[in-house]
Amino acid sequence: MRIAVTGATGYIGRRLVCRAHAEGHQILAMTRKPLKGHPWLAFDLADFVEPDIPSDVDVVVHLAAITGNRNQNSGVDEQAAAASLMACSRKIGAHFVFVSSQTAADVAPTAYGRQKWRIEQQVRISGGTIIRPGQVYGGEERGLFGRIVSLVRVSPLLPAFYPRLPIQPIHVDDLADAILAACRVRDNFAIYEVAEPELVDFSRYLSVIAVKWVRRRAVVVPCPIVVLRMSRAVLGERLSIRFGLDRLLSLTSLPAMQTADDLRRLGVNLRRLEDGMSRSGNASLRNLLEEGHCLLTYIMRSPPPVSLTRRYVRYVQQFKTATEAIGLPKLCLQFPFLVSFLRNVQPVPHSIPHQIRLRLKAAISIADASPAGARRFMLLERDISFARRLLILLNAASGELVARICRPFLSPLLQITNPSGTSRK
């Protein structure tokens, strides 16, 4: 298809263009500035001029919106622009897809939500498609997700709001896939609600961002919603919009979306929040890096160089089977010496203990072939005396003795978690 995308340089737009291009679609970027590598058509909501969309365009995806400090008008101009886009789409026989918001409602607490709802009414009349995404996350640190990440990164504490603020997240790449699926379906007016079917507490969402994205421990403190409302009253409407406080307060009145059927109709499978909360959007690589760091630390008794951990990942990815992380317990990832208690006496082929032994052999081979590993295993440091070498050997022997004694008691407490999230002993 040839797809015209307004807002192609935005947070969602860039990912949509990338994934559409990967599928072989042709993109016409309708933006204020040209998008490198794609045909361009000037388009600016703030200074709207009816665009001359080429007749060979199959679908028009409307993502552009006036947000932040630019959204100071009543939204009439943006609605007129949307109506003009729909008219242009009908003229050339192109399907119109409007990306709305979960907050869209005639009585929404924010101007953004009310504006989205008014445009939706126009789409209903024109027979286009409406997509209502939930809380979008992942990818670049832009949009509301970028502001939340910035706050989590600088704030020493994370709020635990009460009453609870339930949200329904969706990774930006999954949303892009849903938009492309809607472009292929081309229903004569349809509304697709796309997000995680199960409600997620916003405080948990912040904690996952802190742990998985920002990579720091989350210290949570209670925070009543009334504090947010008081802050908004003090800051005023303009500053509240600038800092995203109005969007945060809009979560208190979000309608729950029934997304399971719509996701099934579009053929989109959402990734888990924890898996999507990584730079690549896929937790497989991160899990392998954490596993390699844990096993190499266990073998070398000290954190390995980053180059060794990456070498371990490349080594495992060359396996014909079991190229995913085996799912070491979180306690082992935090305290690598506990790996000793995962080792069974009689490994069975294709069993978890057998996989651990294979991974340990891989880690030993990598560590042994490195200068850091050679210094560790052969005690080649020049400043180590004979007495200290002897103490190191005695310490290793005593540690193994303690491990053998404690293994029957600690092993049942440690479980392997596979990538699908189930636990295996």
N, C-alpha and C positions, 0 to 999 in steps of 0.2 A: 504494500500500500504506500501511497504518498500521504504523509500526515503533516498537517500544518499545526504547529504548537505555539500558542501564545505563552509568554513567560518561560521560554525555553532555556534561559540563563538562570532561572531561579533554583531554589533548593530541590524541588520535586522535578522541575523541568529538565535539569541537567541529567538526572538519573533516567528519566523517561527517554530522552534523546539517545543516551548511551545504549540502553537496552533495546530500543527500537532499531537503532543502527546495527546492533549485533544480530538481530533477527532478519536483517536484509531490507528493512523498510527505508524509504526515502523521507527525509525530514526537511520541512520548510520552517525555519526559525522566524517567528514573528515577535521581535524584541526591539528594544530601544537601540541596542548596539548589535553589530553583526556577531554571529557565533561561528568561530573558526571551523572550517571543514564542512559547512552546511550552507545551502542557499538561504538568503536572508530577505525578509520583507519588513520594512519599518513599521513598528507598532508601539504605541505608547498610550496607556489608559489616561494618564494625567493630561495629555495633550492629544486627544483622540481625533484621528482623521480616518474615515472609512477606508479600509485597506482594499486593494484590488487583488483578491485571492485568485491564483491561476485556476483554470477550469479542470486541470488534471488532478487536483487535490481530492482524495477520497474521504478523508476525515479531518475535521477541525477540532482540536483539543484545546479548550479554554482553561488555562491555568493562571493567567496573569490576574493580579489583584493589587489594589492600592492599600498598603498596610502601613503601620507605624505612624510617623509624623505626617506622612502624605495623606493619610485618611482623615482629613479634617472636614470634608464636605458631607453632605447628606447621603451620598451614594448615587444620586440621580445620574451623574455623568457616567459612572461605571455601568449602571443598568442600561443606559442608552447605548453604550459601546457593546455590551453583550447582545442587545437586541439587533444591532447592526451586524454583528458577526453571524448571528443566526440567519438573518436575511441573506447575507452573502453566501452562507453555506447552502441554503435552499436554492439559491439562484444557480449554483454550479452542481447541485445534486450531491453535495458532500454531507456526511453524517456529522452531527454536532455532539460533542462530549464535553460536559461541564463538570469540572472537579470542584465540588462544593465543600461542605464542612459538617462535622457532627453537630456543631453548635447552631446550624441553620434552623431558625424558627421565627415566626412572626413576633414573638414576645421574647426573643433572645436578650440576655442582659448586656450584650455588646453590640455596637454598630456593625461590626464585622459579621456577626451571626445573622442579624436582621437583613443586612445587604445580600448575603448569600441566599437567604430564603426568598427575597424578592426576585432575584435572578432565576431561582428555581421555578418560580411560577411562570416566567417567560419560557423556560425550557419545556415545561409541561405543554404549553400551547403549541410550541413549534414542533414537538414530537422528537426531541433530542434525548440524550442519555445523561443521567445525573449520577455522579459517584460521590458518596459521602465517606471520606476516610476518617479513621479515628486519630489517635495521637501518633503523629509520624515521628520516627526516630531513625538514627543510623546515617551512614554516609558522611557527607560534609557537615561541619558544625555551623549550620545555617538555620534561619527561620526560628521558630519557637524552640526547637530542639537545641540549636546553638546557644540561645540565651540561657536555657536551663543548664546546659553543660558548663557554661561560663560561671554561673552562680554556684554550681556544685564544686567547681574547681577552686574557687576563691573562698568559699564559706567553710569555716571550721566545723560547723554543725549542720545537720540536715533536719528539716522539720518533719514531725509525724503529725499530720493534720487530723484534727477531730472536730466535728464528725468526719468520717473517712471521705476521701475524694476518689471515687472509682473511675478509672479510665479504661479505654480499649486501644492498646497500642498496635501499630503496624509498621514494619520496616519499610523504608522508602523504596527499596528495590521491589518488595512485594506489592507495594502500591503501584509502582510503574508497570509491573506485570498485569495487575488488575485492569489498569487503564488500557493497555494494549489488548487484553482479552475483550474488553467492552468495545474497542474499535473493530475487532473482528466480528463480533456478534451482530452489531448494528441493529439493535432492537428499535422498534417504533415506539419510543418513549419507555424508559425503564429507569428505575432507581436501584442502584447497587450500594449497599452498605458494606464496607470492607474494613475489617479490623479483627483483632483477637476476639473470638466469641465470648470468652470468659472475662469477667471484670477483674482488673488489676488495681490494687491500691496504689494511689499516686506516690505515697511515701515509699513503697517497695520499689516503684519505678525509679525514684531518686537514688535509692540505695544501690540498685543494679547499675545505674550510671556511674556512681562513685566507685564501686568495686571493679566493674568490668571495663568501663571506658576510661575513667580518670585514673584508675589503679591506685586507690587509697581506701583505707578503712573508713567506714561510715559511722559517725557518732550521731545518733538520732536523739532529738529532744522533742517533747510534746509541743504542739502549736495549735491553739484554737483558731478556727476560721474567723472569729470575730476580730482577731488581730489584723488579718489581711484586710478586712473591711475598714477598720480604723486607719490603716496605712493608706488605703486608697483615698479616704476622705481627706487625709492630711496632704498627700501628694497632689491631689487634683486629677482631673481627667487626662490632661495632656501628658504629665509625667507617668501616670499609671499605664497609659498606652505605650509610652516609650520603653518602660521597663517590663512590659508584659504582664503587669499585675492584673489588668482587666481580663486578659486571657486566662490567667490562673483562677480568678474568681468565677469565670464562666464554667469551670469544671464542677462547681457546686450545683449546677442545674442541667448537667448533661443528660439527655435522654439515652437510656440503654439501647444499643442497636442489636437487632437479631441478624447476625452476619453469616451464620453457618450455611444457610441455603444459598445466599448470594455468592459466597466463596465457592460453593460446589458448582453453581451454574457457570461461573467464570473459569473454573478449573484451576484455582489458585490455592496453593498450600502455603500457609504462613510458617515462618521459622519461629522457634522459641525466642522469647525476649532475651534470655541469657545468651543464646547463640548469636542473635543478631546484634547484640551490643558489643561488637568488635569492629576494628577499623575496616576489615575486609567484608564484614557482614556475615562471616562464616566462622564459627568457633573451632572448626577442625584444626586449623593451623595453630591457633592459640593453645588448644588442648595438647597438641603434640609438643609445642615449645615448653609448656609447663611440665609435661611428663619427662622430657629430656633433661630439663634443669633439675628435676627431682632425682632422677636416677643417677645422673652424673655427679650431683652433690653427694648422694649416698655412697658412691664408689670412691670419689676423690676426697671425701670428708671436708670439702670446701666448695663454695660456689664456683662453677666452671666459667671459663670465658664464653662470651656470646657466640663466638665462632664455633665452639664445640657443640653448643646446643643446636645451632642451625645445621651443623653437619649431622647430628643425630636425626633431625627431622628429615633431611634429604635421604639418609640411609633407610629410615622406616618407610618413607614414601615409595621406595623401590621394591618393597616386599610385594610378592604376588598376592598374598592374602593378609588381612588384618592391617590395612594401612591407616586406620583410624587410631586415635588414642584409646588405650584399653580402659581408661577411666579410673585412675588411682584415687583412693579416698582422699578427701580434703585434708585430713590429718597428716597423711603421708606427704602431700604437697607442701604443707607448712613445716613438717618435721620429717625430713627425708630418712632419718635413721629408722623410722618405723617400717620402711620397705622390708627390712629383715623379717618382720613378722608376717609378711605375705607369702613367704616362700614355703612351699609344702615339701614333704619328704619324698613322695612318689608322684612326680608330675605325669599327667595323662595327656597325650596329644590332643590338641584343640581345646584343652581346658584353660581356665584362667591362670592357674599357677604355671602352666606350660608357657603361656604367652608372656608372663612376667619374666620367666627365665630367658626366653628369646630376646626380650627387650634389654634385659640386663647384660646378656652376652654382647648385644650390639653396642651398648653404652661402654662396656669394658674395652671392646676392640677400639672404639673411637678414642677413649681416654688414654689407652695404652700407646696409641700411635701419635699422641700429642706430646710436645715438650713439657707442658704442665703436668700431664699424667705421668710421664716418665720420672719427673722430679718427685712426684708424690709417691709412686710405687717403689722406686729404688732409693729414696731418701738421698738424693744427690745434692741437696743444699749444702753449700760449703760451710755455713756457720753452725751446722748441727754436730754436736760432739757424739762420741760413742755412747756415753751414758744416756744422752737424750734419745738416740736411736733405739737403745734398748728399752727405754720407757715407752716409746711409741709402739714398739712391738708388743710389750706387755699390756698396754692399754687396748690394743686391737684384740689380743687374745682374751682379755677379761670381758671386753664388750661382746665378743662372740659367745662366751660362756653365759653371760647374763641374758643374751637374746635367746639362747636355746632353752634356758629355764623359764623365761617369761612367755615364749611363743605360744604354748598351749592355752594360756589365759588371755592373751591380747589378740590372737588371730581371729577368734569369733567376733570381736568388736569392730574389725576392719572389713569393709565391703568394697568390692569393685563396682563402680557405676559405669555402665556402657554408654555410648553416645546417645542412645535413645532415651536415657533417663532412668532405666530400670536398674535395680541393684542385683549383684551377683556375688556370692561369697567366693 
